[in-house]
Amino acid sequence: MTEGDTTGTGARPGPTTQSDTSRLVAWSRELRAVHDRLREALRVTRAALDDGEQARPATRDLLLFCHGFCTALTGHHEGEDRELFPAIAAAHPELVGTLRNLRQDHSMIAHLLSGLTAAVDRAAPPDELERHLEGVAAIMESHFRYEERMLLTVLDTLVLDADARDVLGPL
């Protein structure tokens, strides 16, 4: 069977099959699922910080979870900027301003993540690490809600033949 083959024949489904319809709708579900996994990664990172406060200022777990979270969130935004947003802009030019706002959020979040990473790397005190995580969490959640509000309906009909990991990140 080839990728996308639901018939068992090795052929890709034609343009009007149920498989294609499912894939179109899946982009909105994929985005929500990635956002939920990133929220969970942030929760686990915060839990590692809480555990580290009881043990010592910066634990190995915090370093591991922070690095994983920062890498995953960065990969998600890079995929959107590289793959998803150009496809949306081509199909929906009326959303160019929205996409510009989302890219600005990506830049702001990247700046916040670099501050968090630097603080973790130098074993900053727990209260400073918590402030960094709070800042990232606030902007990230605001960004996710705006993105979902503005793009989920568009994603339900977006035709984009690409791997979800390339479009939405490695999560």
MDTraj code that builds the backbone (N, CA, C; nanometers):
import mdtraj as md
import numpy as np

residues = "MET THR GLU GLY ASP THR THR GLY THR GLY ALA ARG PRO GLY PRO THR THR GLN SER ASP THR SER ARG LEU VAL ALA TRP SER ARG GLU LEU ARG ALA VAL HIS ASP ARG LEU ARG GLU ALA LEU ARG VAL THR ARG ALA ALA LEU ASP ASP GLY GLU GLN ALA ARG PRO ALA THR ARG ASP LEU LEU LEU PHE CYS HIS GLY PHE CYS THR ALA LEU THR GLY HIS HIS GLU GLY GLU ASP ARG GLU LEU PHE PRO ALA ILE ALA ALA ALA HIS PRO GLU LEU VAL GLY THR LEU ARG ASN LEU ARG GLN ASP HIS SER MET ILE ALA HIS LEU LEU SER GLY LEU THR ALA ALA VAL ASP ARG ALA ALA PRO PRO ASP GLU LEU GLU ARG HIS LEU GLU GLY VAL ALA ALA ILE MET GLU SER HIS PHE ARG TYR GLU GLU ARG MET LEU LEU THR VAL LEU ASP THR LEU VAL LEU ASP ALA ASP ALA ARG ASP VAL LEU GLY PRO LEU".split()
xyz = np.array([
    [0.0834, -0.1189, 0.0000],
    [0.0000, 0.0000, 0.0000],
    [0.0872, 0.1243, 0.0000],
    [0.0463, 0.2274, -0.0694],
    [0.1180, 0.3540, -0.0664],
    [0.0567, 0.4443, 0.0390],
    [0.1305, 0.5485, 0.0763],
    [0.0774, 0.6458, 0.1720],
    [-0.0510, 0.7066, 0.1173],
    [-0.1524, 0.7127, 0.2014],
    [-0.2800, 0.7700, 0.1579],
    [-0.3714, 0.6685, 0.0914],
    [-0.3223, 0.5456, 0.0696],
    [-0.4014, 0.4419, 0.0044],
    [-0.4991, 0.3812, 0.1039],
    [-0.6249, 0.3916, 0.0761],
    [-0.7270, 0.3300, 0.1613],
    [-0.7917, 0.2117, 0.0921],
    [-0.7483, 0.1833, -0.0287],
    [-0.8114, 0.0762, -0.1062],
    [-0.7329, -0.0532, -0.1004],
    [-0.6059, -0.0470, -0.0590],
    [-0.5221, -0.1650, -0.0584],
    [-0.4644, -0.1968, -0.1947],
    [-0.4869, -0.1102, -0.2937],
    [-0.4407, -0.1376, -0.4289],
    [-0.3076, -0.0721, -0.4602],
    [-0.2603, 0.0150, -0.3698],
    [-0.1372, 0.0874, -0.3981],
    [-0.1629, 0.2209, -0.4659],
    [-0.2884, 0.2500, -0.4996],
    [-0.3220, 0.3760, -0.5660],
    [-0.3639, 0.4797, -0.4634],
    [-0.3322, 0.6026, -0.4921],
    [-0.3789, 0.7121, -0.4069],
    [-0.5250, 0.7388, -0.4422],
    [-0.6053, 0.7760, -0.3425],
    [-0.7465, 0.8032, -0.3711],
    [-0.7630, 0.9216, -0.4656],
    [-0.8710, 0.9201, -0.5426],
    [-0.9007, 1.0299, -0.6343],
    [-0.9437, 1.1555, -0.5611],
    [-0.9647, 1.2658, -0.6328],
    [-0.9895, 1.3946, -0.5707],
    [-1.1215, 1.4071, -0.4956],
    [-1.2146, 1.3166, -0.5134],
    [-1.3438, 1.3336, -0.4468],
    [-1.3739, 1.2207, -0.3490],
    [-1.2746, 1.1471, -0.3062],
    [-1.2990, 1.0350, -0.2163],
    [-1.3186, 1.0820, -0.0729],
    [-1.3757, 0.9938, 0.0083],
    [-1.3942, 1.0222, 0.1504],
    [-1.2595, 1.0466, 0.2175],
    [-1.1536, 0.9779, 0.1725],
    [-1.0215, 0.9965, 0.2308],
    [-0.9762, 1.1416, 0.2175],
    [-0.9967, 1.2017, 0.1015],
    [-0.9591, 1.3415, 0.0821],
    [-1.0402, 1.4327, 0.1724],
    [-1.1699, 1.4080, 0.1823],
    [-1.2549, 1.4900, 0.2678],
    [-1.2076, 1.4801, 0.4121],
    [-1.1749, 1.3603, 0.4562],
    [-1.1253, 1.3426, 0.5915],
    [-0.9956, 1.4191, 0.6118],
    [-0.9064, 1.4168, 0.5134],
    [-0.7788, 1.4868, 0.5251],
    [-0.8001, 1.6372, 0.5310],
    [-0.8956, 1.6895, 0.4552],
    [-0.9237, 1.8325, 0.4599],
    [-0.9674, 1.8737, 0.5999],
    [-1.0586, 1.8008, 0.6573],
    [-1.1091, 1.8326, 0.7900],
    [-1.0009, 1.8105, 0.8944],
    [-0.9109, 1.7183, 0.8707],
    [-0.8082, 1.6832, 0.9683],
    [-0.7135, 1.7984, 0.9998],
    [-0.6935, 1.8947, 0.9106],
    [-0.6007, 2.0035, 0.9414],
    [-0.6462, 2.0822, 1.0632],
    [-0.7741, 2.1058, 1.0773],
    [-0.8213, 2.1781, 1.1962],
    [-0.8030, 2.0915, 1.3207],
    [-0.8322, 1.9632, 1.3091],
    [-0.8116, 1.8720, 1.4237],
    [-0.6640, 1.8603, 1.4569],
    [-0.5800, 1.8532, 1.3549],
    [-0.4348, 1.8441, 1.3778],
    [-0.3851, 1.9664, 1.4542],
    [-0.4293, 2.0842, 1.4139],
    [-0.3852, 2.2066, 1.4815],
    [-0.4276, 2.2051, 1.6279],
    [-0.5516, 2.1719, 1.6543],
    [-0.5983, 2.1650, 1.7938],
    [-0.5187, 2.0618, 1.8726],
    [-0.4929, 1.9470, 1.8129],
    [-0.4195, 1.8414, 1.8825],
    [-0.2769, 1.8869, 1.9159],
    [-0.2119, 1.9543, 1.8223],
    [-0.0766, 2.0043, 1.8478],
    [-0.0807, 2.1086, 1.9589],
    [-0.1760, 2.1985, 1.9536],
    [-0.1874, 2.2992, 2.0600],
    [-0.2087, 2.2318, 2.1953],
    [-0.2917, 2.1293, 2.2005],
    [-0.3145, 2.0587, 2.3268],
    [-0.1874, 1.9904, 2.3761],
    [-0.1100, 1.9308, 2.2851],
    [0.0161, 1.8667, 2.3262],
    [0.1167, 1.9707, 2.3755],
    [0.1189, 2.0873, 2.3139],
    [0.2084, 2.1933, 2.3605],
    [0.1643, 2.2472, 2.4969],
    [0.0355, 2.2586, 2.5184],
    [-0.0144, 2.2985, 2.6513],
    [0.0289, 2.1970, 2.7560],
    [0.0186, 2.0699, 2.7232],
    [0.0600, 1.9645, 2.8161],
    [0.2107, 1.9699, 2.8402],
    [0.2887, 1.9938, 2.7361],
    [0.4341, 2.0055, 2.7530],
    [0.4687, 2.1217, 2.8450],
    [0.3963, 2.2314, 2.8345],
    [0.4178, 2.3443, 2.9248],
    [0.3809, 2.3054, 3.0673],
    [0.2696, 2.2328, 3.0843],
    [0.2292, 2.1894, 3.2176],
    [0.3364, 2.1003, 3.2808],
    [0.3912, 2.0075, 3.2045],
    [0.4953, 1.9184, 3.2542],
    [0.6216, 1.9983, 3.2893],
    [0.6549, 2.0971, 3.2086],
    [0.7705, 2.1820, 3.2366],
    [0.7496, 2.2574, 3.3668],
    [0.6305, 2.3098, 3.3858],
    [0.6011, 2.3819, 3.5109],
    [0.6066, 2.2864, 3.6301],
    [0.5594, 2.1644, 3.6134],
    [0.5661, 2.0659, 3.7211],
    [0.7116, 2.0348, 3.7553],
    [0.7972, 2.0268, 3.6543],
    [0.9396, 2.0028, 3.6791],
    [0.9997, 2.1189, 3.7580],
    [0.9567, 2.2405, 3.7278],
    [1.0035, 2.3564, 3.8043],
    [0.9554, 2.3457, 3.9486],
    [0.8297, 2.3103, 3.9674],
    [0.7769, 2.2953, 4.1038],
    [0.8537, 2.1876, 4.1805],
    [0.8829, 2.0758, 4.1152],
    [0.9614, 1.9696, 4.1792],
    [1.1018, 2.0182, 4.2110],
    [1.1591, 2.0974, 4.1203],
    [1.2939, 2.1500, 4.1404],
    [1.3015, 2.2469, 4.2562],
    [1.1936, 2.3215, 4.2809],
    [1.1912, 2.4140, 4.3946],
    [1.2050, 2.3382, 4.5250],
    [1.1500, 2.2183, 4.5300],
    [1.1560, 2.1395, 4.6519],
    [1.2922, 2.0720, 4.6674],
    [1.3580, 2.0432, 4.5535],
    [1.4854, 1.9721, 4.5589],
    [1.6046, 2.0676, 4.5504],
    [1.6124, 2.1415, 4.4430],
    [1.7203, 2.2377, 4.4200],
    [1.6756, 2.3323, 4.3091],
    [1.7409, 2.4465, 4.2895],
    [1.6911, 2.5477, 4.1948],
    [1.6673, 2.4976, 4.0525],
    [1.7554, 2.4191, 3.9965],
    [1.7350, 2.3725, 3.8587],
    [1.7678, 2.2240, 3.8516],
    [1.6680, 2.1431, 3.8265],
    [1.6895, 1.9993, 3.8171],
    [1.7158, 1.9599, 3.6727],
    [1.7691, 1.8392, 3.6574],
    [1.7899, 1.7852, 3.5225],
    [1.6569, 1.7714, 3.4504],
    [1.5520, 1.7348, 3.5240],
    [1.4191, 1.7228, 3.4629],
    [1.3743, 1.8555, 3.4038],
    [1.3956, 1.9633, 3.4781],
    [1.3563, 2.0946, 3.4274],
    [1.4325, 2.1262, 3.2995],
    [1.5632, 2.0998, 3.2983],
    [1.6419, 2.1241, 3.1770],
    [1.5872, 2.0435, 3.0602],
    [1.5582, 1.9171, 3.0852],
    [1.5070, 1.8289, 2.9807],
    [1.3703, 1.8746, 2.9305],
    [1.2767, 1.8992, 3.0228],
    [1.1419, 1.9376, 2.9823],
    [1.1400, 2.0742, 2.9163],
    [1.2184, 2.1673, 2.9689],
    [1.2229, 2.3006, 2.9093],
    [1.2782, 2.2928, 2.7675],
    [1.3873, 2.2192, 2.7500],
    [1.4450, 2.2063, 2.6159],
    [1.3442, 2.1425, 2.5207],
    [1.2779, 2.0363, 2.5649],
    [1.1791, 1.9695, 2.4797],
    [1.0630, 2.0609, 2.4445],
    [1.0110, 2.1315, 2.5437],
    [0.8998, 2.2230, 2.5202],
    [0.9400, 2.3342, 2.4249],
    [1.0552, 2.3976, 2.4520],
    [1.1005, 2.5092, 2.3667],
    [1.1235, 2.4629, 2.2233],
    [1.1827, 2.3458, 2.2066],
    [1.2088, 2.2914, 2.0733],
    [1.0774, 2.2607, 2.0014],
    [0.9832, 2.2004, 2.0728],
    [0.8550, 2.1649, 2.0112],
    [0.7765, 2.2895, 1.9701],
    [0.7706, 2.3890, 2.0571],
    [0.6956, 2.5104, 2.0250],
    [0.7607, 2.5855, 1.9087],
    [0.8920, 2.5924, 1.9098],
    [0.9638, 2.6580, 1.7999],
    [0.9403, 2.5833, 1.6684],
    [0.9486, 2.4513, 1.6712],
    [0.9247, 2.3715, 1.5505],
    [0.7839, 2.3887, 1.4974],
    [0.6877, 2.3987, 1.5879],
    [0.5484, 2.4206, 1.5475],
    [0.5355, 2.5536, 1.4734],
    [0.5897, 2.6584, 1.5290],
    [0.5784, 2.7906, 1.4660],
    [0.6575, 2.7990, 1.3361],
    [0.7734, 2.7379, 1.3304],
    [0.8505, 2.7378, 1.2054],
    [0.7753, 2.6648, 1.0947],
    [0.7102, 2.5536, 1.1287],
    [0.6315, 2.4799, 1.0296],
    [0.5139, 2.5612, 0.9783],
    [0.4469, 2.6289, 1.0695],
    [0.3356, 2.7142, 1.0273],
    [0.3856, 2.8251, 0.9341],
    [0.4930, 2.8913, 0.9726],
    [0.5459, 3.0015, 0.8909],
    [0.5917, 2.9529, 0.7535],
    [0.6525, 2.8368, 0.7491],
    [0.7098, 2.7842, 0.6247],
    [0.6057, 2.7181, 0.5341],
    [0.5116, 2.6428, 0.5912],
    [0.4200, 2.5596, 0.5111],
    [0.2741, 2.6051, 0.5170],
    [0.2240, 2.6193, 0.6378],
    [0.0803, 2.6422, 0.6544],
    [0.0380, 2.7822, 0.6134],
    [0.1046, 2.8829, 0.6642],
    [0.0610, 3.0198, 0.6376],
    [0.0694, 3.0571, 0.4898],
    [0.1739, 3.0176, 0.4166],
    [0.1713, 3.0471, 0.2723],
    [0.0542, 2.9802, 0.2001],
    [0.0191, 2.8583, 0.2406],
    [-0.0944, 2.7898, 0.1780],
    [-0.2256, 2.8625, 0.2097],
    [-0.2392, 2.9086, 0.3328],
    [-0.3602, 2.9836, 0.3701],
    [-0.3653, 3.1151, 0.2936],
    [-0.2522, 3.1859, 0.2862],
    [-0.2480, 3.3150, 0.2155],
    [-0.2857, 3.2985, 0.0688],
    [-0.2399, 3.1894, 0.0074],
    [-0.2720, 3.1663, -0.1336],
    [-0.4211, 3.1383, -0.1532],
    [-0.4802, 3.0645, -0.0614],
    [-0.6218, 3.0286, -0.0746],
    [-0.7157, 3.1358, -0.0190],
    [-0.6651, 3.2162, 0.0745],
    [-0.7490, 3.3165, 0.1427],
    [-0.6703, 3.4468, 0.1602],
    [-0.6534, 3.5224, 0.0526],
    [-0.5743, 3.6456, 0.0636],
    [-0.6318, 3.7464, 0.1627],
    [-0.7585, 3.7343, 0.1963],
    [-0.8190, 3.8251, 0.2945],
    [-0.7627, 3.8038, 0.4356],
    [-0.6884, 3.6948, 0.4558],
    [-0.6316, 3.6648, 0.5877],
    [-0.4853, 3.7070, 0.6025],
    [-0.4327, 3.7795, 0.5068],
    [-0.2918, 3.8198, 0.5119],
    [-0.2614, 3.8976, 0.6398],
    [-0.3488, 3.9878, 0.6812],
    [-0.3273, 4.0638, 0.8046],
    [-0.3265, 3.9745, 0.9274],
    [-0.4169, 3.8791, 0.9319],
    [-0.4208, 3.7828, 1.0423],
    [-0.2927, 3.7020, 1.0466],
    [-0.2476, 3.6557, 0.9315],
    [-0.1241, 3.5771, 0.9258],
    [-0.0033, 3.6603, 0.9685],
    [-0.0025, 3.7873, 0.9332],
    [0.1050, 3.8769, 0.9763],
    [0.1051, 3.8879, 1.1293],
    [-0.0139, 3.9026, 1.1890],
    [-0.0246, 3.9088, 1.3349],
    [0.0258, 3.7805, 1.4000],
    [-0.0081, 3.6678, 1.3417],
    [0.0363, 3.5398, 1.3962],
    [0.1875, 3.5247, 1.3864],
    [0.2454, 3.5704, 1.2751],
    [0.3923, 3.5656, 1.2623],
    [0.4595, 3.6568, 1.3648],
    [0.3988, 3.7719, 1.3927],
    [0.4533, 3.8607, 1.4960],
    [0.4491, 3.7915, 1.6324],
    [0.3400, 3.7215, 1.6596],
    [0.3332, 3.6432, 1.7833],
    [0.4455, 3.5403, 1.7876],
    [0.4689, 3.4730, 1.6756],
    [0.5756, 3.3729, 1.6709],
    [0.7098, 3.4359, 1.7080],
    [0.7342, 3.5539, 1.6555],
    [0.8594, 3.6234, 1.6860],
    [0.8684, 3.6591, 1.8344],
    [0.7592, 3.7074, 1.8909],
    [0.7575, 3.7430, 2.0334],
    [0.7774, 3.6189, 2.1200],
    [0.7115, 3.5105, 2.0845],
    [0.7257, 3.3862, 2.1611],
    [0.8689, 3.3342, 2.1498],
    [0.9291, 3.3425, 2.0329],
    [1.0692, 3.2999, 2.0166],
    [1.1605, 3.3801, 2.1090],
    [1.1362, 3.5095, 2.1190],
    [1.2151, 3.5944, 2.2095],
    [1.1963, 3.5497, 2.3545],
    [1.0718, 3.5233, 2.3943],
    [1.0450, 3.4775, 2.5304],
    [1.1088, 3.3411, 2.5580],
    [1.1040, 3.2528, 2.4590],
    [1.1655, 3.1209, 2.4754],
    [1.3169, 3.1304, 2.4900],
    [1.3790, 3.2222, 2.4171],
    [1.5244, 3.2369, 2.4313],
    [1.5590, 3.2882, 2.5709],
    [1.4761, 3.3766, 2.6264],
    [1.4972, 3.4226, 2.7633],
    [1.4799, 3.3101, 2.8637],
    [1.3792, 3.2267, 2.8440],
    [1.3566, 3.1122, 2.9315],
    [1.4734, 3.0149, 2.9236],
    [1.5161, 2.9845, 2.8027],
    [1.6277, 2.8920, 2.7845],
    [1.7543, 2.9439, 2.8521],
    [1.7824, 3.0715, 2.8351],
    [1.9004, 3.1309, 2.8984],
    [1.8900, 3.1229, 3.0503],
    [1.7717, 3.1487, 3.1044],
    [1.7525, 3.1423, 3.2494],
    [1.7718, 2.9996, 3.3013],
    [1.7197, 2.9007, 3.2294],
    [1.7368, 2.7612, 3.2698],
    [1.8838, 2.7220, 3.2602],
    [1.9501, 2.7611, 3.1522],
    [2.0908, 2.7251, 3.1325],
    [2.1810, 2.7800, 3.2421],
    [2.1468, 2.8966, 3.2957],
    [2.2317, 2.9546, 3.4015],
    [2.1777, 2.9244, 3.5412],
    [2.0814, 2.8318, 3.5492],
    [2.0238, 2.7891, 3.6766],
    [1.9699, 2.9075, 3.7562],
    [1.8885, 2.9897, 3.6919],
    [1.8256, 3.1045, 3.7571],
    [1.7387, 3.0557, 3.8730],
    [1.7136, 3.1428, 3.9685],
    [1.6289, 3.1044, 4.0820],
    [1.4872, 3.0676, 4.0359],
    [1.4198, 2.9830, 4.1119],
    [1.2864, 2.9370, 4.0724],
    [1.1865, 3.0495, 4.0457],
    [1.1916, 3.1576, 4.1226],
    [1.0954, 3.2656, 4.0992],
    [1.1180, 3.3321, 3.9640],
    [1.2440, 3.3432, 3.9209],
    [1.2725, 3.3990, 3.7884],
    [1.2272, 3.3038, 3.6782],
    [1.2525, 3.1750, 3.6971],
    [1.2083, 3.0757, 3.5989],
    [1.0556, 3.0762, 3.5875],
    [0.9888, 3.0888, 3.7003],
    [0.8427, 3.0935, 3.6993],
    [0.7928, 3.2152, 3.6223],
    [0.8582, 3.3295, 3.6388],
    [0.8186, 3.4496, 3.5635],
    [0.8340, 3.4266, 3.4133],
    [0.9435, 3.3635, 3.3738],
    [0.9629, 3.3331, 3.2308],
    [0.8525, 3.2403, 3.1809],
    [0.8240, 3.1347, 3.2567],
    [0.7198, 3.0407, 3.2154],
    [0.5823, 3.1071, 3.2107],
    [0.5546, 3.1948, 3.3051],
    [0.4270, 3.2674, 3.3048],
    [0.4134, 3.3529, 3.1796],
    [0.5208, 3.4222, 3.1428],
    [0.5180, 3.5056, 3.0226],
    [0.4948, 3.4234, 2.8970],
    [0.5677, 3.3137, 2.8849],
    [0.5492, 3.2257, 2.7694],
    [0.4063, 3.1710, 2.7679],
    [0.3591, 3.1246, 2.8836],
    [0.2251, 3.0654, 2.8913],
    [0.1177, 3.1654, 2.8509],
    [0.1290, 3.2881, 2.8970],
    [0.0270, 3.3889, 2.8672],
    [0.0214, 3.4204, 2.7184],
    [0.1362, 3.4452, 2.6587],
    [0.1394, 3.4788, 2.5162],
    [0.1021, 3.3574, 2.4320],
    [0.1521, 3.2407, 2.4694],
    [0.1225, 3.1195, 2.3943],
    [-0.0278, 3.0926, 2.3931],
    [-0.0919, 3.1008, 2.5079],
    [-0.2350, 3.0716, 2.5153],
    [-0.3157, 3.1743, 2.4361],
    [-0.2802, 3.3004, 2.4488],
    [-0.3488, 3.4058, 2.3720],
    [-0.3325, 3.3803, 2.2221],
    [-0.2108, 3.3457, 2.1820],
    [-0.1814, 3.3168, 2.0412],
    [-0.2625, 3.1975, 1.9920],
    [-0.2633, 3.0881, 2.0691],
    [-0.3363, 2.9683, 2.0279],
    [-0.4848, 2.9977, 2.0121],
    [-0.5419, 3.0695, 2.1063],
    [-0.6854, 3.0991, 2.0990],
    [-0.7178, 3.1859, 1.9773],
    [-0.6355, 3.2858, 1.9518],
    [-0.6560, 3.3724, 1.8352],
    [-0.6425, 3.2900, 1.7067],
    [-0.5380, 3.2104, 1.6992],
    [-0.5141, 3.1286, 1.5804],
    [-0.6306, 3.0332, 1.5564],
    [-0.6777, 2.9672, 1.6606],
    [-0.7897, 2.8756, 1.6448],
    [-0.9172, 2.9501, 1.6032],
    [-0.9410, 3.0639, 1.6656],
    [-1.0610, 3.1420, 1.6318],
    [-1.0577, 3.1883, 1.4859],
    [-0.9416, 3.2286, 1.4382],
    [-0.9310, 3.2851, 1.3039],
    [-0.9102, 3.1806, 1.1937],
    [-0.8520, 3.0646, 1.2273],
    [-0.8102, 2.9730, 1.1205],
    [-0.8795, 2.8370, 1.1171],
    [-0.9430, 2.7935, 1.2231],
    [-0.9974, 2.6574, 1.2210],
    [-1.0975, 2.6352, 1.1086],
    [-1.1851, 2.7291, 1.0842],
    [-1.2823, 2.7145, 0.9752],
    [-1.2110, 2.7073, 0.8411],
    [-1.1097, 2.7889, 0.8241],
    [-1.0305, 2.7873, 0.7002],
    [-0.9598, 2.6527, 0.6849],
    [-0.9068, 2.6009, 0.7944],
    [-0.8349, 2.4737, 0.7887],
    [-0.9269, 2.3568, 0.7559],
    [-1.0559, 2.3697, 0.7865],
    [-1.1509, 2.2638, 0.7525],
    [-1.1603, 2.2425, 0.6017],
    [-1.1277, 2.3447, 0.5231],
    [-1.1400, 2.3341, 0.3772],
    [-1.0076, 2.3504, 0.3033],
    [-0.8986, 2.3695, 0.3763],
    [-0.7693, 2.3932, 0.3121],
    [-0.7179, 2.2676, 0.2421],
    [-0.6809, 2.2820, 0.1173],
    [-0.6189, 2.1739, 0.0425],
    [-0.4679, 2.1936, 0.0522],
    [-0.4036, 2.1032, 0.1231],
    [-0.2590, 2.1116, 0.1441],
    [-0.2060, 1.9698, 0.1505],
    [-0.1335, 1.9315, 0.0475],
    [-0.0782, 1.7966, 0.0399],
    [0.0614, 1.7991, 0.1005],
    [0.0668, 1.7812, 0.2319],
    [0.1951, 1.7853, 0.3025],
    [0.1849, 1.6990, 0.4275],
    [0.2981, 1.6615, 0.4798],
    [0.3054, 1.5848, 0.6039],
    [0.2739, 1.6783, 0.7209],
    [0.1891, 1.6314, 0.8116],
    [0.1485, 1.7123, 0.9263],
    [0.2684, 1.7577, 1.0087],
    [0.3733, 1.6764, 1.0193],
    [0.4927, 1.7151, 1.0969],
    [0.5658, 1.8310, 1.0316],
    [0.5648, 1.8380, 0.8997],
    [0.6288, 1.9493, 0.8318],
    [0.5483, 2.0788, 0.8482],
    [0.4171, 2.0649, 0.8555],
    [0.3279, 2.1792, 0.8610],
    [0.3108, 2.2318, 1.0040],
    [0.2976, 2.1410, 1.1003],
    [0.2621, 2.1805, 1.2362],
    [0.3691, 2.1485, 1.3403],
    [0.4810, 2.0976, 1.2971],
    [0.5889, 2.0696, 1.3904],
    [0.5982, 1.9233, 1.4260],
    [0.7047, 1.8887, 1.4967],
    [0.7370, 1.7476, 1.5207],
    [0.6560, 1.6798, 1.6293],
    [0.5606, 1.7459, 1.6882],
    [0.4842, 1.6840, 1.7964],
    [0.3933, 1.5741, 1.7497],
])
top = md.Topology()
chain = top.add_chain()
for i, resn in enumerate(residues, 1):
    res = top.add_residue(resn, chain, resSeq=i)
    for name in ("N", "CA", "C"):
        top.add_atom(name, md.element.get_by_symbol(name[0]), res)
traj = md.Trajectory(xyz[None], top)
